[in-house]
Amino acid sequence: MGEGDKPLVWLHGEIKTPPMATRSRLQAGYLLRQLQSGEILSMPESRPMPAIGPRCHELRIDEGAVAWRIFYRIDPDAIVILDVLKKKTRTTPATVIAICKRRLAEYD
């Protein structure tokens, strides 16, 4: 990490191979590193998730048949990782949104 980079705060989930393919794990690491250095990501790599809360987003990592999502919030002093999951449907399940909100409330 360079000076001024934000640390990652993991509230839940991990990125490892398996279950992620090596290529997906490396892409996730690269995107998280960009966030740590202060870059703002947009589609197709990341999209806002206002249903979870302000400054919340999801990283989008596609392996072809499998889609991974990393839910995070950009804080002034850290990137807070809320969850890492294999997405099976087009929409984010309401239970995932509720769990992410609860984790943020406990963290704050």
Order of alpha helices (4+ residues) and beta strands (2+ residues): beta-alpha-beta-beta-beta-beta-alpha
